[in-house]
Amino acid sequence: MKKYVYFPPWKKQLFVSKELFLQENGIKYIYKPYTLKVRFLWYLWNKLSLIRFFLTCSQKDLPPHTSIAIDALNFHDFKFQINSGTPGPEQKTTMYCYSPTGDEVFVKVGFSELACRLIVNEYQALIKLNCRLGVPRAYDLLDIKGGKVLTMEAKRADKFEGTTIERKIIDYIRQICEIDYWSKDGIFYSMSHGDCCPWNFLQDTKGQIFLIDWELSDNRPVGYDLLTFIFRTEFLLNPGCDVDDLLSSMLPEISSFFKIFQILNVHEHLLAIVDMQIEYASSKSHESLLRNWVNLQNILSK
C-alpha cells in the first residue's frame, strides 16, 4: 500500500506521496502556512526527515472520496500531492497529480451541493478566460458518484510571497476589470475573481503572477478585487486592525485605480462593493470579518 507524509501534525491536511517526496527535486506545494507557529513547523517538516518519518500514513488515511476521483480518472499509477481543504459545506479536495510519464494534472474534487456548484463556476470561468492572465487551461468537468471533478493544467509555480498590495498586483487586477466591462445605474461592472487574496496568487520563475481558484468568479463592481486584496486580507490576518487608518493609508491607491477607468463616483462604488463584502461575510458567518466590513461601511457613510 502506498505511503504518504502529511502536514500539519495535529491534523492531516496536506498529503505527499512518499515516493514523490524522495524523488522530486523542489516540490511546488499546494499548501502555504501563514501563521508564525505553522511556518516554523513547516520549515522543520521540510528539512528534517525524522519528523516526516513520524508523520507517515497509508492510502486509507487520505481525504474521503479521493479514491473515487482516482478511480474515475484512472490515475492509479500516479503520485500525488493532496490538500484536503478547509472543513465546511464548500470543502473541496485538491490534487496535484504526477503521471508515470512525467505529465502533471491539477484536480479539484467536491461532493457537497455547494462545492459542486463552485467547481462548475470555476470551470466556466476558466473556459471564458481561455488561458488569459496566465490562468490554467481547463481540461474537463466530470460527474462522479454524486460529486464533480475538475481537471486542469498544472502550473509549476510558488505561492505568492507577501500580503501587501504591489504594483504588479494592481496591474493584474486592472486586467481582470477590463473583461466584460459595462455599466448600470451609474455603477461600472466587470469580471471579478471574487477571492483575490494573496493565498490565491502564484508566481512563476520569471516573476509573473496569476490567480488560481476562480470558483467565486462573477460580474461585480469595478474595484471589488482590489478592495478584497487590501481589506479582506487584512481583516482575516489581523482582525483587530484599525479600519480607519487602513482606509486612510490606502485611499490614494484606491482613487488612482478608479481613475484608470475614469470612474468619478468613487464613494458610490466603494459603498456598493462593501455592501457585497458584508453579504459575503454574513454568508460565511465570519464574525470578525463581518464586523470590520461594517466598520468600514460606517466610516464611508459619514
SVG drawing of the C-alpha trace seen along z (x, -y; Angstrom):
<svg xmlns="http://www.w3.org/2000/svg" viewBox="-30 -62 47 64">
<polyline fill="none" stroke="black" stroke-width="0.4" points="0.0,0.0 1.3,-3.5 2.6,-5.6 2.2,-9.4 3.7,-12.0 1.3,-14.6 1.2,-18.1 0.5,-19.7 1.0,-17.2 -2.3,-17.9 -4.5,-17.3 -3.9,-15.7 -4.4,-18.4 -1.5,-18.1 -0.5,-14.6 2.5,-13.9 3.3,-10.6 6.4,-9.3 8.0,-8.2 7.4,-11.7 8.9,-13.4 12.0,-11.3 12.3,-11.6 11.1,-15.1 13.5,-18.0 11.9,-21.2 8.2,-20.3 5.8,-23.2 3.5,-22.6 -0.3,-23.2 -0.1,-24.4 1.3,-27.5 1.4,-28.3 0.8,-31.9 1.0,-32.0 4.4,-32.1 3.9,-28.8 2.9,-26.8 5.6,-28.4 8.2,-27.3 6.8,-23.7 6.6,-23.7 10.3,-24.6 11.2,-21.7 8.9,-19.3 10.7,-20.2 14.2,-20.0 14.1,-17.0 13.3,-13.5 12.9,-12.3 9.9,-14.5 8.4,-13.2 9.1,-9.7 6.7,-10.1 4.1,-11.9 3.6,-9.0 0.2,-7.4 -1.2,-5.0 -3.6,-5.5 -6.6,-4.6 -6.0,-7.8 -6.4,-10.1 -9.3,-12.5 -12.8,-11.0 -13.7,-10.5 -10.1,-10.8 -10.2,-7.2 -13.4,-7.8 -11.7,-10.6 -8.6,-8.4 -10.8,-5.6 -12.8,-7.9 -9.7,-9.4 -7.9,-6.1 -4.9,-7.7 -3.9,-4.6 -0.2,-4.7 0.1,-8.5 1.9,-10.1 0.0,-12.8 0.1,-15.9 -3.3,-16.2 -4.8,-19.1 -8.0,-18.1 -9.2,-21.7 -11.0,-23.7 -13.8,-21.8 -17.3,-23.1 -20.1,-22.9 -17.9,-24.1 -14.9,-21.8 -13.1,-20.6 -10.0,-18.4 -7.3,-19.5 -4.8,-17.1 -1.5,-17.8 -1.1,-14.6 2.2,-13.3 1.9,-10.6 4.5,-7.9 5.4,-9.5 6.1,-12.9 2.8,-14.6 1.2,-16.7 -2.5,-17.5 -4.3,-19.6 -7.6,-18.2 -10.3,-19.6 -12.9,-17.4 -16.2,-18.3 -19.2,-16.4 -21.5,-18.8 -24.1,-20.7 -22.2,-24.0 -18.8,-22.5 -20.1,-21.1 -21.7,-24.5 -18.4,-26.3 -16.4,-23.8 -18.8,-24.2 -18.5,-28.0 -14.7,-27.7 -14.8,-25.5 -16.9,-28.1 -14.6,-31.0 -11.5,-29.1 -13.2,-28.4 -14.2,-32.1 -10.6,-33.3 -9.1,-30.8 -5.6,-31.0 -5.6,-34.8 -3.8,-36.3 -1.8,-33.2 -4.6,-31.2 -4.5,-27.4 -6.2,-25.7 -9.4,-23.8 -9.4,-20.2 -12.6,-18.5 -15.5,-18.6 -16.7,-15.1 -19.7,-13.8 -18.7,-11.1 -21.0,-9.4 -22.7,-12.5 -19.8,-14.8 -17.8,-16.8 -14.2,-16.6 -12.5,-19.4 -9.2,-18.7 -6.9,-21.5 -3.4,-22.4 -0.9,-22.0 1.2,-25.2 4.6,-24.9 4.8,-28.0 5.3,-29.1 2.7,-30.6 3.0,-34.4 5.1,-35.9 3.7,-38.9 0.4,-40.2 0.6,-43.9 -0.6,-45.4 2.1,-45.8 2.1,-47.4 2.0,-44.1 -1.0,-43.0 -2.8,-46.2 -1.9,-45.8 -3.2,-42.2 -6.5,-43.3 -6.8,-46.0 -6.6,-43.4 -9.4,-41.4 -11.5,-44.5 -11.1,-45.0 -13.0,-41.8 -16.8,-42.3 -16.6,-46.0 -20.1,-47.6 -22.2,-50.0 -25.7,-50.1 -27.3,-52.8 -24.0,-54.7 -22.0,-51.7 -19.4,-50.1 -19.2,-46.3 -16.6,-43.8 -15.5,-40.3 -14.0,-39.6 -12.2,-36.8 -14.2,-37.1 -11.5,-35.9 -8.5,-38.0 -6.3,-37.4 -2.5,-36.7 -3.0,-32.9 -4.8,-32.6 -1.8,-34.1 1.0,-32.1 4.3,-33.4 6.4,-31.6 10.2,-31.5 10.1,-34.6 8.2,-36.6 4.9,-36.5 1.9,-36.3 -1.5,-34.7 -4.6,-33.8 -6.0,-30.4 -9.3,-29.2 -11.8,-31.1 -14.8,-29.4 -16.2,-32.7 -15.8,-34.5 -18.8,-36.7 -19.6,-40.1 -19.2,-42.7 -18.5,-46.5 -15.1,-47.5 -12.6,-47.5 -14.2,-44.6 -11.0,-42.5 -8.8,-45.4 -10.7,-46.0 -10.7,-42.3 -6.9,-42.1 -6.5,-45.2 -9.2,-44.8 -10.3,-41.2 -6.7,-40.1 -6.0,-42.4 -9.3,-41.7 -8.5,-37.9 -4.9,-38.1 -5.2,-41.0 -8.9,-41.1 -8.0,-43.8 -6.7,-46.3 -7.6,-49.9 -10.0,-50.1 -10.0,-53.9 -6.1,-54.0 -6.1,-51.3 -8.6,-53.2 -6.7,-56.4 -3.4,-54.8 -4.8,-53.0 -7.3,-55.7 -4.7,-57.3 -4.0,-53.9 -7.7,-53.1 -8.5,-56.5 -5.7,-56.1 -7.2,-52.7 -10.6,-54.2 -9.1,-57.0 -7.7,-54.4 -11.4,-53.6 -12.4,-57.2 -14.8,-56.5 -15.6,-59.7 -18.2,-58.5 -15.6,-56.5 -17.5,-56.8 -20.6,-55.3 -18.6,-52.4 -16.9,-51.8 -20.2,-51.5 -21.6,-49.1 -18.5,-46.9 -18.6,-47.0 -22.3,-46.0 -21.4,-42.9 -18.5,-42.2 -20.8,-42.4 -23.2,-40.0 -20.3,-37.5 -19.0,-37.7 -22.6,-37.2 -23.0,-34.1 -19.7,-32.7 -20.9,-33.5 -17.4,-35.1 -18.0,-37.5 -14.7,-39.4 -14.7,-39.7 -18.3,-41.0 -17.5,-43.4 -14.6,-45.0 -16.6,-45.4 -19.5,-47.0 -16.9,-49.4 -15.7,-50.3 -19.2,-50.9 -19.9,-53.2 -16.7,-55.2 -17.7,-55.6 -21.2,-56.6 -20.2,-59.5"/>
</svg>
